[in-house]
Amino acid sequence: MPLATVDILHGIVNSSTFISEFTSQEVSPGIQPFLSHSAGMVSPQHADVMKFLPEIRFTTPQIKTILDLVDDDGIADLSGANTDLYFKAAADQSNRTADATTAHHRFRAAQVLLVLERISAPHDGDAQAQCRLICAYDGTNAPLVYAGSQALSGTPATAAHYTLGEVHINGSEIDGPQNMEIDWGQNILQAGGSGDQYNTFNCQLQSTPRVTIDVMNSVPWALGQAFDLTAGCSFYLRKRGRTARVADATAEHIKLTASDGLGCIERTSGDGMSPNSTTIALNLIAPDATTFPLVVSNTAVAITT
């Protein structure tokens, strides 16, 4: 049969939030099949679905959108409204089918936990957030439902883009960071009961945030091979304008902070004709019983020391 239809990512809609910029996406029903053999038989004679673990994974440069949704723990309950992932139909012998035409595709989840896994921010590239949408059974609707013949919702638009900004460790700015990775270290419990194929409960068991910074010199060794972070750290994502970076004094950048933890030098490496590169690892801990190790200080802030 010749190919008749092709569809292309349109965006994710939840209430008034629309995510329309992606560098990757993956939708999985998370099927766990069960096969059974009768005694003495080489081949299985029974097959069924033991479990569904549906989820949507994506990476996006819409970092402000994601940070405005999640708390400092990096998660958000999106179950107050349906979460819809739309795919736009490509038009044969043309480009795209009109949004209002019922020719498109939709995945819908009624009960969703948004999990921010990490943010990657290069010095001379586009910062990205890597996320999961974990879908659970709400007692009525299947966790993830596909529907064809749909009109599209949401108007794609280019949101703010960011790159690596200043990094401050124990009150001192780090010289020339080249790359920063913020990993929330998410450990999510997905559970059900009573023999259901679908999970009904999602919970963050642990979050162990860790920040790594790559620097193009060996100067970070002056911090010590291992050092306390009790004087605090701040990490900026610098907003990019069309022809220049947004000015430091303009309150449009993103700031994250940490007030305690253990820093260490992971390695310095290089070859005979290249500058040395040093990796700093910051293992963050909670300063008290109510504050998370990594705090989203502001998603529209000036860059200061």
Backbone torsions as a table, in degrees:
resi	resn	phi	psi	omega
1	MET	NA	127.7	-180.0
2	PRO	-69.4	155.3	179.1
3	LEU	-66.5	128.9	-176.7
4	ALA	-114.5	-28.2	-176.6
5	THR	-138.5	146.9	173.7
6	VAL	-137.4	138.7	176.3
7	ASP	-126.7	153.4	-171.0
8	ILE	-132.2	144.4	-177.1
9	LEU	-56.5	135.0	177.5
10	HIS	-109.4	-50.0	179.1
11	GLY	160.2	173.7	178.3
12	ILE	-113.2	129.1	-179.1
13	VAL	-118.3	130.3	170.1
14	ASN	-141.6	108.4	-176.3
15	SER	54.9	-123.1	-178.2
16	SER	-89.0	-0.8	-179.4
17	THR	-90.3	130.5	177.2
18	PHE	-131.5	120.8	176.8
19	ILE	-105.1	114.6	-173.2
20	SER	-123.1	1.5	178.2
21	GLU	-115.7	124.8	-176.7
22	PHE	-137.8	146.0	167.4
23	THR	-105.3	-17.3	174.0
24	SER	-164.6	156.3	173.7
25	GLN	-153.2	151.8	177.4
26	GLU	-149.6	127.9	176.6
27	VAL	-110.7	126.7	-178.6
28	SER	-134.0	132.0	173.4
29	PRO	-74.5	-12.5	178.0
30	GLY	60.0	44.7	-176.8
31	ILE	-75.4	130.1	173.2
32	GLN	-110.1	97.0	-178.4
33	PRO	-75.5	152.7	176.4
34	PHE	-121.7	126.8	177.8
35	LEU	-118.7	142.2	-177.8
36	SER	-132.2	139.1	177.6
37	HIS	-104.5	138.9	167.1
38	SER	-77.5	158.8	-176.9
39	ALA	-56.7	127.3	175.9
40	GLY	81.1	-4.6	-177.4
41	MET	-88.1	138.0	178.3
42	VAL	-73.8	-39.1	-174.7
43	SER	-103.5	146.9	176.3
44	PRO	-66.8	149.7	179.4
45	GLN	-121.7	4.5	177.5
46	HIS	-142.8	141.0	176.2
47	ALA	-144.4	136.7	171.9
48	ASP	-151.8	174.7	177.5
49	VAL	-95.8	115.2	178.9
50	MET	-78.1	-36.7	-171.7
51	LYS	-155.3	147.0	167.0
52	PHE	-114.3	131.0	175.9
53	LEU	-128.9	66.9	-173.5
54	PRO	-71.5	142.9	176.2
55	GLU	-159.7	160.9	176.1
56	ILE	-121.5	127.8	175.7
57	ARG	-112.5	142.8	178.1
58	PHE	-157.2	157.0	170.0
59	THR	-120.9	141.7	-174.7
60	THR	-148.1	146.0	171.4
61	PRO	-81.5	-2.0	179.0
62	GLN	-78.8	62.1	-173.7
63	ILE	-66.5	-40.8	179.1
64	LYS	-60.8	-41.1	178.4
65	THR	-58.2	-44.6	-178.6
66	ILE	-68.6	-46.1	-177.9
67	LEU	-66.0	-29.3	176.7
68	ASP	-73.7	-17.6	178.0
69	LEU	-87.3	-43.1	-172.1
70	VAL	-87.0	159.5	169.8
71	ASP	-85.5	-177.0	179.6
72	ASP	-62.2	-20.6	177.6
73	ASP	-78.8	-4.3	175.2
74	GLY	82.5	15.1	178.7
75	ILE	-129.2	160.8	177.6
76	ALA	-152.4	135.7	174.1
77	ASP	-84.3	114.9	-178.9
78	LEU	-101.2	15.3	-171.6
79	SER	-77.5	0.3	176.3
80	GLY	-71.3	-14.2	178.0
81	ALA	-151.4	161.8	175.5
82	ASN	-64.1	144.4	171.4
83	THR	-105.7	117.1	-175.2
84	ASP	-115.3	128.5	173.0
85	LEU	-106.5	119.8	-176.0
86	TYR	-107.3	142.6	170.5
87	PHE	-119.9	132.4	-176.5
88	LYS	-93.5	134.7	178.9
89	ALA	-74.9	133.3	171.9
90	ALA	-82.0	141.0	-177.5
91	ALA	-92.2	127.7	178.8
92	ASP	-61.2	132.5	-179.7
93	GLN	64.9	18.2	178.6
94	SER	-146.2	-137.2	178.0
95	ASN	-125.9	-71.4	-178.9
96	ARG	-128.4	148.0	173.3
97	THR	-78.5	142.0	-177.4
98	ALA	-55.7	141.2	-175.8
99	ASP	-56.9	-37.6	-175.5
100	ALA	-76.7	-11.6	179.2
101	THR	-75.5	136.9	-179.1
102	THR	-83.4	64.7	-179.8
103	ALA	-124.6	6.1	-170.8
104	HIS	-102.4	-176.6	-173.5
105	HIS	-128.2	148.8	-177.5
106	ARG	-141.6	137.3	165.9
107	PHE	-109.3	128.0	-177.7
108	ARG	-120.7	135.7	175.4
109	ALA	-129.0	129.8	-177.3
110	ALA	-89.2	-30.6	-178.4
111	GLN	-125.5	111.3	-170.2
112	VAL	-135.6	137.5	169.4
113	LEU	-109.0	118.3	174.3
114	LEU	-84.4	127.1	-179.3
115	VAL	-121.6	115.9	172.6
116	LEU	-84.6	116.1	-177.2
117	GLU	-90.0	-46.8	-179.3
118	ARG	-161.2	159.7	170.9
119	ILE	-122.8	130.9	176.2
120	SER	-113.5	128.3	-176.0
121	ALA	-133.8	103.0	175.5
122	PRO	-84.2	158.3	178.6
123	HIS	-63.3	-38.8	-174.6
124	ASP	-126.1	39.3	179.7
125	GLY	-148.0	-175.6	-175.6
126	ASP	-88.6	121.9	176.5
127	ALA	-68.1	143.3	-174.9
128	GLN	-134.6	145.8	172.3
129	ALA	-109.1	133.9	176.7
130	GLN	-105.6	126.2	-170.5
131	CYS	-134.8	160.3	171.3
132	ARG	-126.1	142.8	167.9
133	LEU	-113.4	105.8	-177.8
134	ILE	-93.2	120.7	-172.9
135	CYS	-100.1	133.4	-179.0
136	ALA	-126.4	165.2	179.0
137	TYR	-82.3	128.4	-178.8
138	ASP	-96.9	9.2	-179.7
139	GLY	96.3	-14.1	-179.4
140	THR	-128.9	-50.4	-173.8
141	ASN	-99.9	141.2	171.7
142	ALA	-57.8	148.1	-174.8
143	PRO	-57.1	-35.2	-178.5
144	LEU	-140.9	120.8	-174.4
145	VAL	-121.5	125.1	175.9
146	TYR	-89.8	141.6	174.4
147	ALA	-143.4	131.1	172.6
148	GLY	-95.5	-176.9	177.4
149	SER	54.9	51.3	-177.0
150	GLN	-116.9	145.6	165.8
151	ALA	-82.2	155.4	-176.6
152	LEU	-88.5	151.9	174.7
153	SER	-121.7	144.3	179.2
154	GLY	91.2	141.1	179.4
155	THR	-110.7	113.1	-179.3
156	PRO	-59.6	138.3	177.9
157	ALA	-151.5	153.5	178.1
158	THR	-81.7	119.9	178.5
159	ALA	-90.3	-170.9	179.4
160	ALA	-65.7	146.2	175.7
161	HIS	-119.3	147.5	-174.1
162	TYR	-131.5	159.9	171.9
163	THR	-136.5	178.9	-179.9
164	LEU	-63.8	135.1	174.6
165	GLY	-110.5	-154.7	-178.2
166	GLU	-70.2	149.7	174.8
167	VAL	-124.6	126.4	179.3
168	HIS	-119.8	127.9	178.3
169	ILE	-121.7	122.6	-177.8
170	ASN	51.7	40.5	174.9
171	GLY	84.6	-4.3	-179.1
172	SER	-113.3	136.3	179.3
173	GLU	-75.2	136.3	179.1
174	ILE	-81.5	136.8	-175.8
175	ASP	-76.2	114.6	168.7
176	GLY	58.5	51.1	176.0
177	PRO	-61.2	141.3	-177.4
178	GLN	-103.3	-28.5	-177.4
179	ASN	-158.3	145.2	176.4
180	MET	-135.5	136.4	176.0
181	GLU	-124.4	122.6	176.5
182	ILE	-109.3	112.0	-177.7
183	ASP	-112.0	119.9	-179.0
184	TRP	-75.5	-10.2	178.6
185	GLY	57.0	51.0	-172.8
186	GLN	-75.9	134.1	173.4
187	ASN	-126.6	106.8	-173.6
188	ILE	-109.1	128.1	173.4
189	LEU	-86.3	126.2	172.9
190	GLN	-117.9	120.5	-172.0
191	ALA	-142.9	156.5	174.9
192	GLY	-143.8	-162.5	179.9
193	GLY	-170.1	176.8	176.0
194	SER	58.2	28.3	176.7
195	GLY	75.8	7.5	179.6
196	ASP	-64.5	146.1	175.1
197	GLN	-75.6	-20.1	-176.4
198	TYR	-107.6	144.1	170.9
199	ASN	-77.1	147.8	179.5
200	THR	-119.2	-0.6	-172.0
201	PHE	-139.6	126.3	173.2
202	ASN	-124.6	136.7	-177.0
203	CYS	-150.5	137.8	173.5
204	GLN	-76.9	113.1	177.7
205	LEU	-79.8	-44.9	-178.3
206	GLN	-149.8	151.6	168.2
207	SER	-136.2	120.8	-176.4
208	THR	-121.9	79.7	-173.2
209	PRO	-68.1	142.5	-178.8
210	ARG	-143.5	133.9	179.9
211	VAL	-117.0	130.0	174.4
212	THR	-119.4	138.0	-178.7
213	ILE	-128.5	129.6	175.5
214	ASP	-100.8	130.6	-176.5
215	VAL	-124.7	140.3	-176.2
216	MET	-89.3	52.5	172.2
217	ASN	-172.6	-177.6	179.0
218	SER	-105.9	11.5	-177.7
219	VAL	-58.6	-35.4	-178.1
220	PRO	-56.9	-17.6	177.2
221	TRP	-61.0	-21.1	177.9
222	ALA	-66.3	-19.1	176.0
223	LEU	-69.2	-21.4	-172.8
224	GLY	109.6	154.1	178.7
225	GLN	-66.6	-32.4	171.5
226	ALA	-140.3	141.5	-174.3
227	PHE	-154.3	148.9	175.2
228	ASP	-71.9	155.7	177.6
229	LEU	-115.8	26.6	-174.1
230	THR	-69.4	-14.2	175.1
231	ALA	-86.4	-3.3	172.4
232	GLY	92.4	154.9	178.8
233	CYS	-132.9	150.5	173.8
234	SER	-137.0	141.0	-176.1
235	PHE	-129.6	126.1	-178.2
236	TYR	-111.7	143.9	166.0
237	LEU	-110.1	120.7	-172.8
238	ARG	-88.7	126.8	177.6
239	LYS	-74.1	141.4	-178.8
240	ARG	-104.8	129.0	170.2
241	GLY	-88.4	178.2	-175.6
242	ARG	-68.2	-42.6	-177.4
243	THR	-112.0	-10.0	-178.8
244	ALA	-158.7	164.8	174.3
245	ARG	-68.5	146.1	174.9
246	VAL	-62.4	137.2	-176.7
247	ALA	-57.8	143.3	-178.7
248	ASP	-54.1	-37.9	-174.3
249	ALA	-76.6	-9.9	179.9
250	THR	-83.3	130.5	-174.8
251	ALA	-82.0	69.2	179.2
252	GLU	-134.2	7.3	-178.1
253	HIS	-94.9	175.9	179.8
254	ILE	-115.5	137.9	-180.0
255	LYS	-130.0	132.3	171.4
256	LEU	-122.2	147.1	-176.7
257	THR	-133.2	158.1	173.4
258	ALA	-143.0	144.6	-174.8
259	SER	-118.9	-0.1	178.9
260	ASP	-161.0	157.8	178.2
261	GLY	148.5	-170.1	-179.5
262	LEU	-123.1	124.3	174.8
263	GLY	-102.6	153.6	177.4
264	CYS	-155.6	157.9	173.2
265	ILE	-88.6	122.5	179.5
266	GLU	-82.9	-46.5	-177.7
267	ARG	-169.9	157.6	164.0
268	THR	-125.3	130.1	-175.9
269	SER	-140.9	162.7	178.7
270	GLY	169.9	179.1	174.1
271	ASP	-128.5	-173.8	-170.9
272	GLY	-62.7	-25.9	-174.2
273	MET	-117.6	11.5	-178.1
274	SER	-124.3	150.5	176.3
275	PRO	-63.8	148.7	174.0
276	ASN	-63.4	148.4	174.3
277	SER	-125.7	128.3	-179.4
278	THR	-115.2	135.3	177.3
279	THR	-106.8	124.5	175.8
280	ILE	-103.2	133.2	177.0
281	ALA	-115.3	128.5	178.3
282	LEU	-114.7	112.1	179.1
283	ASN	-97.6	107.9	-168.4
284	LEU	-91.3	144.9	177.2
285	ILE	-130.5	159.6	180.0
286	ALA	-73.2	131.9	179.7
287	PRO	-75.7	-18.8	178.0
288	ASP	-158.1	-175.0	-173.0
289	ALA	-76.3	-11.7	-175.0
290	THR	-119.6	-8.1	-177.8
291	THR	-106.6	133.6	178.0
292	PHE	-76.8	155.3	-178.2
293	PRO	-60.0	-37.2	-178.0
294	LEU	-117.9	124.3	-174.2
295	VAL	-115.9	129.1	171.9
296	VAL	-77.8	96.2	-173.1
297	SER	-66.9	-46.2	-176.8
298	ASN	-167.8	141.8	176.4
299	THR	-105.4	10.8	173.7
300	ALA	-152.1	82.1	-169.9
301	VAL	-140.4	155.3	173.0
302	ALA	-77.0	154.8	176.1
303	ILE	-88.3	117.1	177.9
304	THR	-130.8	176.4	178.6
305	THR	-73.2	NA	NA
